Amino acid sequence: MAVNPQLYANGLPVPFVGEMFVLSRDGVEFEVDKIPQAHGGRIKTKGTLYLSNIRMVFVANKPVGDFVAFDMPLLFVHGEKFNQPIFHCNNMSGQVEPVVPDDQNRALYSTHSFKILFKEGGCGTFVPLFFNLIESVRRHNQQQAAADAAARVDPLQAAQTPVDEMMRHAYVDPNDPTKIFLQQPTQESQLRRRTAYHSQPAENSY
C-alpha cells in the first residue's frame, strides 16, 4: 500500500511500465485504517476505484485533509472477502500490507484493513474480475518464487499476468456501473510512467 500515489490532473493514476488498467468503478465508499495523516487514523470517503493488473487504486472525489488516494498492490492484499449483508450494501473487505521503503524498518509499518462499499448499483462485473485477477497474480508470483527462491516479492511482477484473455471473457452485469477499459486511457501529453513504489506528497498528486 502507498498513500497518495501519483495521479494525473483528472484523477487517473499514472501507470507503471507494463501496467494495464482493467476497469474503473465510480460511486464507491472506501474505508481504511492506520493512516497517519487522518484524524483517528481512519479514512472514510467516496470516490472512484481503479483496478489494474498490478494494483487497486482508490481516488477520493475530494481530498480528506492530506489524503487524496490509496494504492493497494494486488500481491500485498490478503484476507479479501465479498460480503452481502441483509440490511446494508454489498461490500468487499480485506487487509493490505504497506509498501516499506528500502531504508525503513518493516516493524514500523502496520497492516491496513480496508472496506469497499458498492453504494451505487450492483457489482456482478467488478467482483468476478477482481477475484480472477488476484488469483492469477498469486499463481504467477508462486511460479516466480519457485523459480527463484531468493527473489524479493515485487508487486510490479504482477504485470506479467494474462489479463487480455480475462477481459475478453469477462461477464458484464447490466446492473453494475463498472467501466471496463477496452483500450488503455491516454492523456494529451505523453504518459509519465514510474518503475518503483513510493509515496507522493498530496499537493503533487492531484
ABEGO torsion letter per residue (X at the ends): XBBGBBBBAAGBBBBBBGBBBABBBBGBBBBBBGBAABBGGBBBBBEBBBBBAABBBBBBABBBEABABBBBBAAABBGBBBBBBAABBBBBBEBBBBBBBAABBAAABBBBBBBBBBABEBAAAAAAAAAAAAAAAAAAAAAAAAABAABBBBAAAAAABBAAAAAAABBBBAABABBBBABBBBBABBBBBBABBBBBBAAAAX
